[in-house]
Amino acid sequence: MGKESDSPAPPLEATPEFEKAAQRKESRRGFLLALPSYLYLVIFFVLPLVIVLVYSFATRNRFGGTDLSGWNFDSYERIAEPIVRTILYRSLWLAFLTTLICLVIAYPFAYFLTTRRPLIRNVMLVFVMIPFWTNFLVRNYAWRVILGNDGPFTKVTEFLGLGTNELLFSQKAVVLGLVYGYLPFMILPLYAAIERIDGRLIEASRDLYGSGWQSFRHVLLPLSMPGVIAGSILVFVPSLGAYVTPEILGGAKTTFLGSYIVTQFLTARNWPFGAALSFVLMAVMLVTTIIYFRKGGRTL
C-alpha cells in the first residue's frame, strides 16, 4: 500500500481537448503581451485613418468649414479633374523615375559589397548609413546650397564653360534630392538579398558557358528579386507622397501630390478634398505593400 501511494502520478494523456486548451492559453498569453502594441496602433494609426476617411466624405461649406452631416462623393469625383490628374501623373512619374535610378545605382553597389572582405564591407555599410545621422530637412537645404546660383555646382559649370546652373527649382533637382535621400533604402534590402545567394550557383552558371549577362539574368536577378521588390517599394512609396524635397528643391514651378495635399488643408481649407487625396494616396501605398508581402516579403 505504501509503495503504491508514493508512486508518481501518471502523465496526462495528450488528448485533442488538452491540446486545444493549451493553445487557447498560449493565445491569451500572446494577446496580453501584444496588447500595448495593439492599443498603440489603434490610437495612433487606426483612429487617424478613420478620421481621414470620414472627412473625405464630408462637405465644405461656403465659410471654409467642414460639414460632417452631408456625406457625398464629391471630393472623390474631383480627383478626376484635369489639374489633379496632371499632378498625380507627375508624382507617379517622379516616384517611378526615382525608384529606377536608385535601382540602377544600388544594384551594382550592393553586389560589390557582397564580394568584399568583412572589414571593408562593414566600413562601406557605415558610409551608406551616414546620411541618416543628419536631419532630412538639413540634407535637402544642403542640396539647395550646392545647386544654388552661387553654389559649387554653378561655379564648376561656369569654370568648364557650360553656363550657369539651371538645376535648382526644377524636376531634375527634385529627382536628385529624392535619389540622394532614399538611395540607402534601396541598397540595404538589395545587399541583404544578394548576400544570401550562394556564390557557387553563379560559378556553376559560368562553368556551363554562360556569359556574365546570362548569369545575371537567369541566376542572380531571379534570386535577388525579393530585395529588388522590397527596395523598390521602400523608395517608391515615400517618393510618391514626398513633400519636403519638392518644396525645397522644386520651388513653386511644379506642384507634386504631397504639396498639393498640404495646400488643400492649410491654404484652400478644403479638408474633405485633402482627406480624399490623402486616402487615395494611402490606398496606393497599401496596394504596393500588399504586393511586396505577396511577391517578395515572405522570402526576404
Backbone hydrogen bonds, N-H to C=O, Kabsch-Sander energy under -0.5 kcal/mol:
donor,donor_aa,acceptor,acceptor_aa,energy
5,S,1,M,-2.0
6,D,2,G,-1.7
7,S,3,K,-0.7
7,S,4,E,-0.5
15,T,13,E,-2.2
19,E,15,T,-2.2
20,K,16,P,-2.3
21,A,17,E,-2.2
22,A,18,F,-2.1
23,Q,19,E,-2.3
24,R,20,K,-2.5
25,K,21,A,-2.2
26,E,22,A,-2.3
27,S,23,Q,-2.4
28,R,24,R,-2.4
29,R,25,K,-2.1
30,G,26,E,-2.3
31,F,27,S,-2.3
32,L,28,R,-2.3
33,L,29,R,-2.0
34,A,30,G,-2.0
35,L,31,F,-0.8
38,Y,34,A,-2.3
39,L,35,L,-2.6
40,Y,36,P,-2.2
41,L,37,S,-2.4
42,V,38,Y,-2.4
43,I,39,L,-2.6
44,F,40,Y,-2.6
45,F,41,L,-1.5
46,V,41,L,-2.4
47,L,42,V,-2.6
49,L,45,F,-1.8
50,V,46,V,-2.5
51,I,47,L,-2.4
52,V,48,P,-2.4
53,L,49,L,-2.2
54,V,50,V,-2.5
55,Y,51,I,-2.5
56,S,52,V,-1.6
57,F,53,L,-0.6
57,F,54,V,-1.2
58,A,55,Y,-1.2
59,T,67,D,-2.3
61,N,59,T,-0.6
61,N,65,G,-1.8
64,G,61,N,-1.5
67,D,59,T,-3.9
68,L,66,T,-0.7
71,W,69,S,-1.1
72,N,57,F,-2.1
77,E,73,F,-2.0
78,R,74,D,-1.6
79,I,75,S,-0.5
79,I,76,Y,-0.7
80,A,77,E,-1.3
81,E,78,R,-1.9
85,R,81,E,-2.5
86,T,82,P,-2.4
87,I,83,I,-2.0
88,L,84,V,-2.7
89,Y,85,R,-2.9
90,R,86,T,-2.4
91,S,87,I,-2.3
92,L,88,L,-2.5
93,W,89,Y,-2.7
94,L,90,R,-2.3
95,A,91,S,-2.6
96,F,92,L,-2.6
97,L,93,W,-2.7
98,T,94,L,-2.4
99,T,95,A,-2.3
100,L,96,F,-2.5
101,I,97,L,-2.5
102,C,98,T,-2.4
103,L,99,T,-2.2
104,V,100,L,-2.4
105,I,101,I,-2.2
106,A,102,C,-3.0
107,Y,103,L,-2.2
109,F,105,I,-1.1
110,A,106,A,-3.1
111,Y,107,Y,-2.4
112,F,108,P,-2.4
113,L,109,F,-2.0
114,T,110,A,-1.7
115,T,111,Y,-0.8
115,T,112,F,-0.7
116,R,113,L,-1.5
121,R,117,R,-2.9
122,N,118,P,-2.5
123,V,119,L,-2.1
124,M,120,I,-2.4
125,L,121,R,-2.1
126,V,122,N,-1.8
127,F,123,V,-1.8
128,V,124,M,-1.8
129,M,125,L,-1.7
130,I,126,V,-1.2
132,F,129,M,-1.4
133,W,130,I,-2.3
134,T,131,P,-1.5
139,R,135,N,-2.0
140,N,136,F,-1.7
141,Y,137,L,-2.0
142,A,138,V,-2.0
143,W,139,R,-1.7
144,R,140,N,-1.6
145,V,141,Y,-1.9
146,I,142,A,-2.3
147,L,143,W,-2.5
148,G,144,R,-0.6
148,G,145,V,-0.5
151,G,148,G,-1.4
153,F,146,I,-1.6
154,T,146,I,-0.5
154,T,148,G,-0.5
155,K,151,G,-1.8
156,V,152,P,-2.2
157,T,153,F,-2.3
158,E,154,T,-2.4
159,F,155,K,-2.1
160,L,156,V,-2.0
161,G,158,E,-1.0
162,L,157,T,-3.2
163,G,157,T,-0.5
168,L,147,L,-0.7
169,F,249,L,-1.8
170,S,167,L,-0.5
170,S,249,L,-0.9
173,A,167,L,-0.8
174,V,170,S,-1.6
175,V,171,Q,-2.6
176,L,172,K,-2.4
177,G,173,A,-2.4
178,L,174,V,-2.5
179,V,175,V,-2.7
180,Y,176,L,-2.1
181,G,177,G,-2.2
182,Y,178,L,-2.6
183,L,179,V,-1.3
185,F,182,Y,-0.7
186,M,182,Y,-0.6
186,M,183,L,-1.5
187,I,183,L,-2.1
188,L,184,P,-2.3
190,L,186,M,-1.4
191,Y,187,I,-2.8
192,A,188,L,-2.3
193,A,189,P,-2.1
194,I,190,L,-2.9
195,E,191,Y,-2.4
196,R,192,A,-0.6
196,R,193,A,-0.5
197,I,194,I,-1.3
199,G,197,I,-0.5
201,L,198,D,-1.7
202,I,198,D,-0.6
203,E,199,G,-2.0
204,A,200,R,-2.3
205,S,201,L,-1.9
206,R,202,I,-1.8
207,D,203,E,-2.2
208,L,204,A,-1.4
209,Y,206,R,-1.4
210,G,205,S,-1.9
215,S,211,S,-2.6
216,F,212,G,-2.0
217,R,213,W,-2.8
218,H,214,Q,-2.6
219,V,215,S,-1.6
220,L,215,S,-2.1
221,L,216,F,-3.1
223,L,219,V,-1.7
224,S,220,L,-1.7
225,M,222,P,-0.9
227,G,224,S,-0.7
228,V,224,S,-1.7
229,I,225,M,-2.8
230,A,226,P,-2.4
231,G,227,G,-2.7
232,S,228,V,-2.3
233,I,229,I,-2.2
234,L,230,A,-2.3
235,V,231,G,-1.3
236,F,232,S,-3.1
237,V,233,I,-2.2
239,S,235,V,-1.6
240,L,236,F,-2.1
241,G,237,V,-1.2
242,A,239,S,-1.0
247,E,243,Y,-1.8
248,I,244,V,-2.3
249,L,245,T,-2.8
250,G,245,T,-0.7
250,G,246,P,-1.2
251,G,246,P,-0.7
253,K,250,G,-0.8
258,G,242,A,-0.6
260,Y,256,F,-2.5
261,I,257,L,-2.3
262,V,258,G,-2.0
263,T,259,S,-2.1
264,Q,260,Y,-1.7
265,F,261,I,-1.4
266,L,262,V,-2.7
267,T,263,T,-1.9
268,A,263,T,-2.7
269,R,263,T,-0.6
270,N,264,Q,-2.6
271,W,269,R,-0.8
274,G,270,N,-2.3
275,A,271,W,-2.8
276,A,272,P,-2.2
277,L,273,F,-2.4
278,S,274,G,-2.3
279,F,275,A,-2.5
280,V,276,A,-2.3
281,L,277,L,-2.3
282,M,278,S,-2.4
283,A,279,F,-2.2
284,V,280,V,-2.2
285,M,281,L,-2.2
286,L,282,M,-2.4
287,V,283,A,-2.4
288,T,284,V,-2.2
289,T,285,M,-2.1
290,I,286,L,-2.4
291,I,287,V,-2.3
292,Y,288,T,-2.0
293,F,289,T,-2.3
294,R,290,I,-2.2
295,K,291,I,-2.6
296,G,292,Y,-2.4
297,G,292,Y,-4.0
298,R,293,F,-0.7
299,T,296,G,-0.8
300,L,296,G,-0.7
